[in-house]
Amino acid sequence: MKSFFKKNGPFDINFLLSKTIYSKKKKFKKEKINDVSSLLSAKKNDITFFNNINYIEILNNTKASYCFIENKFIKQVNNKNLNLIISANPLLDFILISKIFYPEADKDCGDFKQNNKYLKLKKNNNTLIDKNVKVGKNFSIGLNSIIKKNVIIGNNVTIGSNCVISNSIIDDNVTINDGTIVGKIGFGFKKIENKIVFIPHIGCVKIEKNVYIGSNCTIDRGSFSNTVIANNTMIDNQVHIAHNVNIGSNCFIAGQVGIAGSTKIGDNCLIGGKSGISGHLLIGDNVYIGGQSGILKNIDSGSKVMGYPSTSMKKFVKRMKDD
């Protein structure tokens, strides 16, 4: 995964391990590590981490060269190309390493240089567009909006008033309505030695073609992968999409829905208003989620669910009748 953020390195693996807290200080053969990455997007000479049994298949197929892992998972690993680093807390050690590679990726501040071309076009509506932003044809933007650095905008894109966009790739024919924030750092922090530490967010937000996003939504950029909204998906007002979430094509998401980090939603899904979806879940294709539902586990393709905790629509209706 290519990041907008400046990357340091490469670094010797033994130097990186010397900066960890929870890992066994095993001595490896001298080797340069190019980058930190998720299991799925890692390449040779990258370092990654594993702490969730749901990703064991991805772990066994990752192309990473090194991986932080708890001792209890060792027997389930059969990836011969992967060097395992035993850690009592793989995620926290990975965060420490990530900060060495990307020291600026846990912040949202940064220099802003106005694009004079757009300053002339938008001088009467208090719009600010950074110098490094790339914009396609037929671009429209409302009052008091800010397009910060690390943004690429396609053709026929409309952005409303009072929006803030950063660290995003927006494809053609996208509409983003008033008050929506896209590309900010997600709700990711951990306590390391009694100090609150933000997880670096080196990913971006990728919004594909013909997406509609309502007013006052918040879409967080990815931490170690990207947040993605696929083609033709329609999102209502006041929806929160957390870091690393992937939403498929042709989905309809009603108002006040919250989707927690790293959850993947398939194609052609309907999500009713005020529903909450927990993190690290897999929602299949053609899933219908009724309003005010609480999703706490994976949902198979073609399912219709409702309630808290969610159950099949038939069971929910029966339960309501029994009550």
N, C-alpha and C positions, 0 to 999 in steps of 0.2 A: 504494500500500500504506500503510495506516494503522499507525503504530508506537505502541507503549506508551511509548516514550521521549520526553522533552521535546525539542522541536525549536526551534532558533533560526532567525532569518531572517524574511523573505527578504533576500537579499544581491545586490548588483550583480554582474554577471558579471565585470567587470574587477577588482573587489576580490577575488573568488574566485581569479581567474587569478594575481593578484599573490602569492598564498599557495602556489602550486604550485612544483615544483622542475624537472620534466622537460618542461614545456610551452613552446612558442614563445609569447612574450609579445605576441601579436597584440591590437590594440585593437578591441574590439567596440562597437557602438552600446549606449548605456546601457540595460540591461534587468535587471529583478529576477528572480532565480532562486528558486523556491519550495522546492525539495526536491532531494535526491539520490535516485536510484532505479535499479533494474535496467532493462535494455532493455525487458523485457516489460511491466512495470507502470508505466513512466514516463508522465507526463502533460505537457501543454504547460507550458513554463516550468520543467521539471525538467532536471537535468543527469545524464548517465550516462557509461558507458565501454564500450569494445569492445576485446577483445584475443584473441578466439578465432574463427577462420574458420567454425567450426561454427554460429555464431550470426549469420551474415551476413543470412539471411532476416529474422530478428527485428530486426536493426539497420535494415534497409530499410523496416520497418513500424513502428518505434518512434514514439511520440508525443512523445518528449523534444525539447526545443529545442536542447540542446547535448550534445556527446559528445566525450570524450577518445578519440583514436584514433592508432595508429601510421601513419606516412606510407605504408608498404607496402600498406595496405588501402584507400587513398583511392579508387583507380580502381574498386573494387567497390561503392561506395556510390552509390545512386540515390535517396536520400531527400531530396527538395528542401526539406523543412521543417526539416532538421537542420543546425545550425551545427557544423562540425567543428573541434575543437581538436587540433592536431598535438602529440603527446606521445611522447617516447622511452620512457615507461613509463606507459601510461594508468591501470592499476590503482593504482599508487602515488600518482599525482596525485589520483585519485578518492578514495582513502583520506584524504588530507590535507584535501580539501574536505569529506568526510563528517564529519570530526572538528569542523569549524566548525559544521555544522548540528546534530550529535548528540554533544556533548562527553562525555556520560555513558554512551554505548552500547557502549563497549569495556571496561566494568567489570561485575562481578557483585555488588559490594557495594552497600549502600544502607540507608536507614532502614527499620526494622521497627517497626510499631505493632500490637500484639496486638489481634485482634478479640475484644472481651469476650464477645460472644454465644457464640462457639465455645470461649472459654476456660472458660466455665461448663460447657459440654457435655462437654468433653474434659479437665477438670482433673486427672484421674487417670492419663492416659496420656502426658503430656509432649508433647502436640501443640501446635504453634504455627501460627496462621493469621493472615496480615496483615489489617489493617483494610480495605484496599481490594479484597480478594478477594470475588468474587461466586459464591455457591454455590446450586445448585438443590435440588430435593426429593430425599429419600432418599439423602443423602450419607453415606458411611461411610469412616472413616479409621483406620488402625492406630496403633501406638505409635511415639513419637519421630519423627514425620514433621513436615515444615515446608512450609507453603504460603506462599511469599513473595508480594510484590506483583506486580501485573500478571497476574493469573490469573482466568479466567472458567470456572466449572465448571457443566455442565448437570445434568440429572436422572439419578438412579440410577447415580451414579458411585462406584466403590469404589477407594480408594487404600490400599495396604498400609502396613506399618511401615517406618521408616527411609528414607522417600522424601523427596526435595526437589524441589518443583515451583515454577517461576517462569516469567514471560513466556510464558504458554501459554493457549490456548483449547481446552477439553476438552468435547466434545459429550456427548449422552446415552448411557447404558448402556456406559460405558468402564470397564475394569478395569486398574489399574496395580499390579503386585505389588511385594513387599518390595525395598527397596534400590535402586529405580530413580530416576534423576536426569533431569528433563525441563526444558528451557528455559535451560540454562546457555550461556555463550559458547562458540563452537566453536573448533576448532584453526586459527585464522586469524591469522597475523602475518607481517609483511614487514620486511625490513631497509631502512631509509631513512636514507641518510647515516651508515652504520655504527651505527645505533640500531635495536633491535628495537621495532617498533610493532604493536600489536594492531589488527586490522581491526574497526571498529565493527560490532556486531551489532544492527541496528535492527529486525530481524524477530522473529517469535515461532514457537512450535510450535503447529500446528493439528491436533488429533486429532479425527477425525469420529466418527460414531455407531458403536456396537457394536464398538469396537476392543479387543483384548486385548493387553496388554503384560506380558511375564514379569518375573522378578526380575533385579535387577542389570543393567538395561539403561541406556544413556546416549543421550539424544536431544537434540542441540544445536539451539538456536534459529537462525533464519536470519540471514544477514548483511545482504544488500540485498534479499532476498525471504524468504518464510516456508518453514519446514520443515513438510511436510504428510504426514499418514498418513490415507488415505481410509477410507471405511466398510467395516466387516466384515473388516478385516485383522487377522491373528493373528501375534503376534511372540513368539518363544521367549525363554528366559533369555540374558543376557550378549550381547545384540546392541547394536552401536553404529551409530547413524544420525547422520551428520554434518550440518553446516549446509546449508540450502537443498535438501536431498533431498526429492523428492516420491515417495510410494509410493501406488499406485493401490488400488482396491477389491478385496476378496476375495483378498488375497495371504496366503501362509503363509511365514514366515521362520523357519528353524530356528536353534538356538543357536549363538552365537559368530560370527555373520555380521557383517561390517563393510562399511558402504556409505559411500564417500567423498563429499565435498561436491558439491552441485549435480547429482547424478545423478537421473534421472527413471525410475521403474519403473512399467510399465503395470498394467492390471487382471489379476486371475486368475493371478498368477505364483507359482511355487513355488521357494524358494531353500534349497538344502541347507545343512546345518551346516558351519561353519568356512569358508564361502566368502567371498572378498573381491572387492568391486566397486570399480573405480577411479572417480575423479571425472569430472564433466561428460559422463557417458554417457547414452545413451537405450536403455532396455530396453523392448521392445514388450510387447503384451498376450499372455497365455497362454504365457509363457516358462517353461521348466523348467530350473533350474540345479542340477546335481548337487553333492553335498557335496564340500567342499575344493577348489572350483573357483576359478580366478583370472580375473576378467572384466576385460579390458583394452581392449575396443572395443565399439561398439554391437551390440545383438542384435535381430534382426528378430522381429516377432510370430510366435508359434507355434513358435519354435525350441526344441530340446532340446540343451543343451550341458553339457560336463563337462571337468575337467582344468585344468592350468596350463601354458601359457596355454590358455584354454578353446577347445574345438573341438566339432564336432557329436557327439552321443552315438554315432552309428554309427562315426565315425572314432576316437573314444576307445576303444570296445570292440575295434575292429580292432587298434589300437595295443597294447592290453594283451595281446591274443592273440599278436601278433607278438613281443612281449617274452618 
